Amino acid sequence: MDGLRRALQTRPMIDVALGMVMATEGCSLDEAWLIMVNSSQRTNTKLHTLALRLTESSASPISPGFSHSARPAWSRSDEAGGANAAAPDRVNPVAT
């Protein structure tokens, strides 16, 4: 019962974070989900904690000069691949 209660409390925040990833990355809901899950696993961070950090870090609205190439800090990797290190985790509809 506690798991269900927690899911009902955290799901709206995860949904908002998914929308933020979709807007930032210009990707589909499924791709945003994969990005969030892979970031969660790579950093050993619970998905709801990752979503909380993302939503709390976005205090200002998107400006008219917003660029899709801008990536939030949570999506960056310390790996040699830099900001594109998460790319293998993303689904590429053209490649399938």
Helices and strands as residue ranges (DSSP letters): H 2-25, H 29-43, H 47-57, G 73-75, G 82-89
